């Protein structure tokens, strides 16, 4: 059984992350306008996201919802794990 885990990330240098299935060709015209930056691909879906060196990004891993647990209860559990990780 896994305990909730939160990872915090900073971006240096700035960069663009592509969603797992997003074609790189879609963002090529944009890349030239953005100037020098890193390009990475996320394991999750979605579209390109610009990451600035001043932002803080997080990811979390939690056990699968218990059978019968509501979506709201699952979100509350995730947010509780994030809050606990930030209490330093």
Residue, then its C-alpha position, 0 to 999 in steps of 0.5 A: x500500500x502506497x502513502x500519498x506522495x507529493x513532488x514539487x518541481x521548479x523550472x530552470x530554465x523556462x520550458x514548454x511541456x507537451x502532452x503525451x500524445x500532442x504532435x510536436x509539429x503543432x507547437x513548432x511555430x510557437x517555439x520560435x516566438x518564445x525564444x530559447x527554452x527547454x522542451x519536454x514531454x509529459x507522461x500525461x495527456x493535454x496540450x502544451x504548457x509553458x513553465x516559468x522559472x518562478x513557478x512551483x509545479x507539483x505532482x501527486x500519487x495516491x492510492x486508488x480510491x476505496x470502493x464506494x468512495x465519492x469523487x469529492x472524498x477522493x479530491x479531499x484526500x488528495x488535497x489533504x496530502x498536498x497540504x500536509x506536505x507543505x506544512x514545514 
